[in-house]
Every structure is written in structure tokens, then in C-alpha cells.
Amino acid sequence: MIGNGHKGESHVKFGIMASHQYPFDEDLQARLGELWGTAEHAASLGFDSIWVINHFVSNLNTPQPISMMAKLLQHTGEMTVGTGILLLPFFHPVHVAEEFATLDQLSGGRVVLGVAAGYREHEFEAFNVPMEDRFSRLDEGVRVIRALWKGEPVTFEGKHFQLDDVRIGIRPYQDGGPPIWIGAGGKKAIRRAARLADAWYAPGNSPNPTFLEKHMAVYDDALAEYGRTDQIVERPVGTELYVSDTTDRAIEEALPHARREYATYAEYPALRWQRDRFDELVANTLIMGDPDHVIERIKALQAHGCNHLIFRPGWLGMPVEQVRRSLSLFAEHVMPAFR
């Protein structure tokens, strides 16, 4: 039920995924126009961030993230704009360093570079990049980008990338460059995020209800090992969220669209579990309900240390009016409990 909300919780940032993936038979110009309007709506409501996605040769119409970020900068006020995530193994780090330095300048320093290694086999085949190289390419890529953002000549000799006294042609607005987040789900990959990144972008859609607790412990242990515990401020988590007047109504309005989207993802072999275990996803990770229910679910994430909740506000086929109404209800009845 909608009430007056709760007070006194510690501060949590809230962001939305732009989720710019659409069926090929839909009018892309119309859908993108709706997205720009939703971004403006979120900015007016006080949301903190918006995140674009990256996939190639997809089964959905998927505009690419760097161009999407440049456009979203015009519609998002003071919101942080980031990649959630960029598939770094498919990019040369010099290219990424210069593109994101440019975005950082265009935005006045409100950009985040979120990266991950990727998991869809057909994308690696399309780029002729061996999938077994994805983690080493990610590791080298992050280190090269950070070095280039210092603005000094860089010499680097790696397995995949070699630079000889190279200096990028544009320095980022933020000192040392935008924050770098690494998205990861496996324990080794989480340790890599602890070593290299300004944040681990945790997946909140595991059907295992103990995933976050166990893997946050892995992250904390690795931060302590690398002497980086005090350097980490952001602890973001990605999830799915929809608010309506009652929990029953939220499920009725949102669940068919979420089921359709997850069924589309499940066409990829690595994600077939999302179709087979969809009921577990609903029970353990998809946050659908009235404001009080949503507040309690966010408190559970907060208890694991998460302080930046990034959620997909709608799914395939959901009318934009529903998406924006959910965001409005969230801002009015949920957000104040964490501010």
C-alpha cells in the first residue's frame, strides 16, 4: 500500500538502466524518443544516474553505448551517465580512453566507465576474439586506459596491447579520468574488480538468495588484501524494479513484460537458465510491489553494503506511461526513506 514511507535510513543513490533494446519490428525512432523523455523525467524526479548497455549482433535492436551516452548527456541534467556495461575485450583501450575523455569533457565530469568481460559466444566469434582471452584483455585494457588518462606518454607491453610513448589527444575533465567500474559475477572476476576498479558493479539478478552475501564477502576480503578498502566509496548493484499502488497490481502490470524480456535473453545459451529458473528470479531478485514492499527489499540490499541501486524500470512491450508512473511513485514514496 502507498503510505508516508520510512525515514532515517542512510543515503542510497538510485539510478536507472536505459535498457535501449527493442524488437526489430518496433519503430526505433519512437522508442528512442520515449527514452529521452523518460531520462528527462528521471532527472526531474531526482534520480542520480542513468546507464547504457552494450551488445553486438543482438537478437534485439540495440543502439551502441558511446553514441547513446553522448545523446543522453543532453537529457539528464546533473545525473551521472555511465556504461552498465561496455564489453571492453572488443575495444582497443586507446579508443576507449579518448572516447570517454571526450564524454567526460562534454559532461563536465559526470561520466563513469563501466566495463565487463562479456559472455555471449557469438559476439566473440563476430569479432574474431578468442573467448579465452576475454579476462586478460579486460585486465590490460583497464590498466592502459588508466595510464593514458594521466595525460602523459605511456609505454605498455602486454599480451594484447603494445604502446610506445603514446599520449592521448584529449585529457578527461575529472582528475585521473572517470571512475571505472567492473561488472562481474564469478569469484575470480570479483577479485579482479577489487584490484583494478573503483567499484564492483554487482549483479542483483542471481536466483541464488545467498549470492550477494557470499560474493560481497569475497570482494571485501580482496579489497583488504590489496589494501584498497578505504578507496572504495561506491557499491553499486543492478536489479529489476517496478512500483505500483499495491503489490498485486505491480506483479500484474510488470510480470508479463519481464517474462517476455527474460525469454528473449534465454535464446542465448549462456542465459537459458533465466527461462528455466524464472520463478526463482521473481521470488529472489525481481523487485515488484507497493512502496513499502520495495523499501524492505532495498533495505535487504543495503544490509549487504550496496549503496547505489541501479534498476531496469521497464521491460519489452511495457507502455512508457507505466514506466514513468512507476518512477514517479518510487521518487515520491520510496526515495525519501533513503535520503
C-alpha positions in Angstrom: 0.0 0.0 0.0 1.1 3.6 -0.5 1.8 5.4 2.7 4.1 8.1 4.1 7.2 6.0 3.7 10.0 5.5 6.2 12.6 7.9 7.5 16.1 7.6 8.9 17.8 5.1 6.5 21.3 6.0 5.4 21.8 7.5 2.0 21.4 5.4 -1.1 21.9 6.6 -4.7 19.3 5.5 -7.3 19.9 5.1 -11.0 18.0 3.6 -13.9 19.2 1.4 -16.8 18.3 3.0 -20.2 17.7 -0.5 -21.5 17.8 0.5 -25.1 16.9 -2.9 -26.6 13.8 -3.2 -28.8 12.2 -5.7 -31.1 13.1 -5.2 -34.7 9.5 -4.7 -35.7 9.0 -1.7 -33.5 9.6 1.9 -34.6 13.1 2.6 -33.2 12.8 6.4 -33.6 9.6 6.4 -31.5 11.2 4.2 -28.8 14.3 6.4 -28.6 12.1 9.5 -28.3 10.3 7.8 -25.4 13.7 7.0 -23.8 14.9 10.7 -24.0 11.6 11.7 -22.3 12.0 9.1 -19.6 15.5 10.2 -18.9 14.3 13.8 -18.5 11.5 12.6 -16.2 14.0 10.6 -14.1 16.3 13.7 -13.9 13.3 15.9 -12.7 12.5 13.3 -10.0 16.0 13.4 -8.5 17.4 10.1 -9.8 21.2 10.1 -9.5 22.3 8.1 -12.6 21.5 6.5 -15.9 23.3 3.6 -17.6 23.5 2.4 -21.1 24.1 -1.2 -22.3 26.4 -2.8 -24.9 25.8 -5.9 -27.0 26.7 -6.7 -30.6 24.9 -8.7 -33.3 22.0 -8.9 -30.9 18.6 -10.5 -31.3 17.1 -7.1 -30.4 17.6 -3.7 -32.0 20.4 -2.3 -29.8 21.9 1.1 -30.4 25.5 1.4 -29.3 26.5 2.9 -25.9 29.0 5.6 -26.6 26.7 7.4 -29.1 23.8 6.8 -26.6 25.7 8.4 -23.8 26.5 11.5 -25.9 22.8 11.9 -26.6 21.7 11.3 -23.0 24.0 14.0 -21.7 21.6 16.4 -23.3 18.6 15.0 -21.4 19.8 14.1 -17.9 20.5 17.4 -16.0 23.1 16.6 -13.4 22.7 12.8 -13.4 25.8 10.6 -13.8 25.8 8.9 -17.2 27.7 5.6 -17.5 28.1 2.3 -19.3 26.5 -0.5 -17.5 28.4 -2.1 -19.1 30.9 -1.7 -22.0 32.3 -5.0 -23.4 35.9 -4.0 -23.1 37.5 -7.1 -24.8 36.0 -5.9 -28.1 37.6 -2.4 -27.9 41.1 -1.1 -28.2 42.0 0.8 -24.9 43.3 3.9 -26.8 39.9 4.2 -28.5 38.0 3.9 -25.2 40.4 6.3 -23.4 39.9 9.0 -25.9 36.1 8.5 -26.3 35.5 8.6 -22.6 37.8 11.5 -22.1 35.7 13.3 -24.7 32.4 12.3 -23.0 33.9 13.4 -19.7 34.7 16.9 -21.1 31.3 17.2 -22.8 29.5 16.3 -19.5 31.7 18.4 -17.2 32.8 15.3 -15.3 29.7 13.2 -14.8 30.7 10.1 -16.7 31.5 6.6 -15.4 33.1 3.9 -17.5 31.6 0.5 -16.5 33.2 -2.5 -18.2 33.0 -6.3 -18.2 34.4 -9.2 -20.0 31.3 -10.5 -21.9 29.7 -13.9 -22.0 27.9 -14.4 -25.4 30.0 -16.7 -27.6 28.6 -15.4 -30.9 29.9 -11.9 -30.1 33.5 -13.1 -29.7 33.1 -15.1 -32.9 31.9 -12.0 -34.7 35.0 -10.0 -33.6 37.3 -12.9 -34.1 38.4 -12.5 -30.4 39.1 -15.8 -28.6 36.8 -16.1 -25.7 39.5 -17.4 -23.5 41.3 -14.1 -23.9 38.4 -12.0 -22.5 39.7 -11.6 -19.0 43.3 -10.8 -19.9 42.1 -8.3 -22.5 39.9 -6.7 -19.8 42.8 -6.6 -17.3 45.2 -5.0 -19.8 42.6 -2.6 -21.2 41.7 -1.1 -17.8 45.4 -0.6 -16.9 46.1 1.0 -20.3 43.1 3.3 -20.0 44.0 4.5 -16.5 47.6 5.2 -17.6 46.5 7.2 -20.7 44.1 9.3 -18.7 47.0 10.7 -16.7 47.8 12.7 -19.9 51.5 11.6 -20.0 53.2 9.4 -22.6 52.5 5.7 -22.0 54.7 2.7 -22.9 53.0 -0.6 -22.3 54.0 -4.1 -23.3 51.2 -6.6 -22.9 50.0 -9.8 -24.5 47.2 -8.0 -26.4 48.2 -4.3 -26.5 51.5 -2.6 -27.0 52.2 1.1 -26.8 55.4 3.0 -27.3 55.4 6.5 -25.8 51.8 7.1 -26.7 49.8 10.1 -25.3 46.1 10.6 -25.9 44.9 13.7 -27.7 42.3 14.8 -25.1 42.6 14.7 -21.3 39.5 13.9 -19.3 37.7 16.5 -17.2 38.0 14.5 -14.0 41.5 14.3 -12.5 42.8 10.9 -13.4 39.8 10.2 -15.6 36.2 8.9 -14.9 35.7 6.2 -12.3 36.0 2.7 -13.7 33.5 0.0 -12.6 33.8 -3.6 -13.4 30.8 -5.8 -13.7 31.4 -9.4 -12.6 29.7 -12.5 -11.2 32.4 -15.1 -10.6 34.7 -15.0 -7.6 37.9 -14.6 -9.7 36.4 -11.8 -11.6 35.2 -10.1 -8.4 38.8 -10.2 -7.1 39.9 -8.6 -10.4 37.4 -5.8 -9.8 38.7 -5.3 -6.3 42.3 -5.0 -7.7 41.6 -2.8 -10.7 38.3 -0.9 -10.4 36.8 2.0 -8.4 33.7 -0.2 -7.9 32.4 -3.8 -8.4 29.1 -3.5 -10.2 27.3 -6.4 -8.6 24.6 -8.4 -10.4 21.4 -8.4 -8.4 19.6 -10.9 -10.6 21.1 -14.2 -9.4 18.4 -16.7 -8.5 20.5 -17.7 -5.5 19.3 -15.8 -2.5 22.7 -16.0 -0.8 24.7 -14.8 -3.8 25.2 -11.2 -2.7 26.1 -12.0 0.8 28.7 -14.6 -0.2 30.2 -12.6 -3.0 30.3 -9.3 -1.2 32.5 -11.2 1.4 34.8 -12.2 -1.5 35.0 -8.6 -2.6 35.7 -7.2 0.9 38.4 -9.8 1.5 40.1 -9.0 -1.8 39.9 -5.2 -1.1 41.6 -5.8 2.3 44.2 -8.0 0.6 45.0 -5.3 -1.9 45.0 -2.5 0.7 42.1 -0.8 -1.1 39.2 -0.9 1.4 39.3 2.8 2.2 39.5 3.7 -1.5 36.1 2.3 -2.4 33.1 4.6 -2.0 30.5 3.3 -4.5 29.0 -0.2 -4.0 26.5 -0.5 -6.9 24.1 -3.3 -7.6 22.0 -3.8 -10.7 18.4 -5.2 -10.4 14.9 -5.0 -11.7 12.3 -2.9 -10.0 8.7 -1.8 -10.6 6.4 0.1 -8.2 2.6 0.3 -8.2 -0.2 1.1 -5.8 -0.3 -2.5 -4.5 2.0 -5.4 -4.8 -0.6 -7.5 -6.6 -1.1 -4.7 -9.1 2.7 -4.3 -9.6 3.0 -8.0 -10.4 0.0 -8.0 -12.7 1.3 -4.9 -14.6 5.0 -5.9 -14.8 5.5 -9.6 -14.7 4.3 -10.4 -18.3 6.7 -7.9 -19.7 9.6 -9.1 -17.6 8.9 -12.7 -18.6 8.9 -11.7 -22.2 12.3 -10.0 -21.9 13.9 -12.8 -20.0 12.6 -15.3 -22.5 14.3 -13.2 -25.2 17.6 -13.3 -23.3 17.3 -17.0 -22.8 17.7 -17.5 -26.6 21.5 -17.2 -25.8 22.9 -20.5 -24.4 24.7 -18.7 -21.5 21.3 -17.3 -20.4 19.0 -20.3 -20.8 18.8 -20.6 -17.0 16.9 -17.4 -16.9 14.0 -19.1 -18.6 14.3 -22.3 -16.7 14.6 -20.6 -13.3 12.4 -17.6 -13.9 10.2 -18.3 -10.9 13.3 -18.2 -8.7 14.2 -14.9 -10.3 10.8 -13.5 -9.4 11.0 -14.7 -5.9 14.6 -13.7 -5.1 15.6 -10.8 -7.3 12.8 -9.0 -9.2 11.5 -6.2 -7.0 7.9 -5.7 -7.8 5.5 -4.3 -5.3 3.9 -1.4 -3.4 6.3 1.2 -1.9 6.5 -0.5 1.5 7.5 -3.8 -0.1 10.1 -2.1 -2.3 11.6 -0.3 0.7 12.0 -3.5 2.6 13.7 -5.1 -0.4 16.1 -2.2 -0.8 16.9 -2.4 2.9 17.9 -6.0 2.3 20.3 -5.0 -0.4 21.6 -2.1 1.8 22.3 -4.6 4.5 24.8 -6.3 2.1 26.6 -2.9 1.7 25.0 -1.8 -1.5 24.7 2.0 -1.7 23.9 2.7 -5.3 20.8 0.8 -6.6 20.6 0.7 -10.4 17.4 -0.8 -11.8 15.7 -1.5 -15.1 12.4 0.4 -14.8 10.5 -1.4 -17.6 10.7 -4.4 -19.9 9.9 -5.3 -23.5 6.4 -4.0 -24.6 5.7 -2.1 -21.4 3.9 1.2 -22.2 6.1 4.2 -21.4 3.3 5.7 -19.3 3.6 2.7 -16.9 7.4 3.1 -16.7 7.1 6.8 -15.8 4.3 6.3 -13.3 6.5 3.6 -11.5 9.4 6.1 -11.4 7.1 8.8 -10.0 5.8 6.5 -7.3 9.3 5.4 -6.5 10.5 9.0 -6.2 7.6 10.1 -4.1 7.2 7.1 -1.7 10.4 5.1 -1.7 13.3 7.5 -2.3 12.7 9.6 0.8 13.3 6.6 3.0 16.9 6.6 1.9 17.7 10.3 1.7 
